[in-house]
């Protein structure tokens, strides 16, 4: 058997395997189920305060917490969803009531809330966010900032209907 024959056979076998797996949906299993829901992060619920008030800004501001909220499966943006945000900041600890606030997503499922600069707590600069509402499973996030000097932190939610 020549090298040219082996190369052609390998190409045909690989192409056949690719077609067979993609036709059965085994090649990309995530697509078969749609957009997967966001799992709750360990430590995300620490110092959570149910029903924190909806606010225009937490404290003096200067730092932006942003993100999107979409529905699991089809990825549709979810308007009017309540997202609670809290953190250890230059103006208070994450357990302090004044360090908590909530906001609602806009028509495109986007949220933004200004707050004081997040500072390290337990060795990491991080925020806490929670989806709290009806119709979807509760999700707690605890994203860690890449640098304590960052002035924004983004966290996206994909919510699973209940």
N, C-alpha and C positions, 0 to 999 in steps of 0.2 A: 504494500500500500504506500502510495506516495504522500509527501507532506501536503500537497495541494488537496488530495482526497481527504486526508484527516481534517484539514482546516474546513473544508466544505461540509463534512459530516458534522463537525462540532457546531458550525454555524446553524445548520439545519436543525440539529437536536436542541440547541439553545433557543432558537426561534419557536420551535414547536412547544417547548416547555413554557415559554413566556406566554404564548397564545392560550395554551390550555389553562394556566393559572389565572390569567387576567380574565378569561371568559367565565370562569367559575366564581370570580370575586375573591379568590384567595390571595391575589397579588397585593391588594390594598384593603385589608379588612376594615380599617377605620372609615373608608368611604361607604362601605356597605351599611353601616349604622349611622352615618352622619357625624355631626360635631359632638364630641364626647363632653359630658359635664365636667366642670371644675371640681376637683375634690377639695374638701376642707383640709387646710394645712395644720400641722401639729403646732400648738401654741397660738393659733389664730384667735381663739376665743378668750385668751387671757385678758382680764380686766374689762370684759364686755359689759355694757350697761344697756339692757333692753329698753327700747323706746327713747333713745337719746333724741333731743329736739332737732328738727330740721333748721339749719342755720345758713346764713349767707357766707359766713366765714368763721373759723375757729380762731380766737385770739387776734393778735396783731397781723397775722398773715406773713407773706414772704416766701412760702413754700407751697407748691401745688401737688395735690393728690389727684390723679386722673385715671380714667379707665373706661371700659365699655361693658355693657351687659347684654348678652345674647341668649337665645333659647337653645338648649341642647337639641340635636337632631338637625334642624334646618338652618340654624345660625341666625335666625331673624333677630334684629335689634329689639330690645324691650324698653319701651318708654314708661316713665312714671314709676320706676322701681327704686325702692329706698335702699340706699347704701350708707351704712354707719362707718365713720372713720375716727380713729383715735391713735395716739402715739405719745411717746416720751419726747417732749419738745423743749425749746429754750424757755417756754413759759409754764411748763408743768409736766408732771409725771403722767404716764398712761392710765393710772388708776384715778386721777383727778377728774371730777365732773367737767371742769372747764376745758379739758383736753379731748372731749368727745363732741361729736356733732354728726348730723346726717344730712344727706342731699338726695335729690331725685334725678333720675336719668332724663335726658331730653328725648325728643322724637326719634333720634338716631341711636338711642341706647347709650349715650355718652354722659359721663359725670365728671365734674371738676369741683374741687373744694379747696379754697386757700386756707392755710393754717400756718402756725409758726414753724420755724426750721426744726426738722426732726434731728435729734441728737442720739448718740449711742446709749443703749440700755442693755445691760448684760453683755457688753462687748460688741454689740452690733447696732447700727442705725437701721431701724425697721419701722414699718407702719402696721397698723391693724385695720382690716376692713371686714365688714359683714354685710351679706345680703340678708335683709330681714323683711319678710312680707308673706303674703298669702299666694298660694298657687304654685310655688316652687320650693324645693328643698333649701334649707338654710345652709349657707356656705360662709366659712370664716377663712380669711387669708392673712398671712403674715409675711409680706414680701420684704426682703432685705435689700438695702440700698448698696450699690456698688462702691459708693464713697460717701462718707458723712458730709462731704461738701456739696453733694447733689442738691438741687433746689426743686426737683420734681421726682415723683415716683408714680409709675403706672401699674395698675393691677386690673386685669380683665376677668370677668365672670362669665361662665357659660352655665346657665341654670337648668336644672332637671325639673320638669313639671312633677307635681305630686299626684 
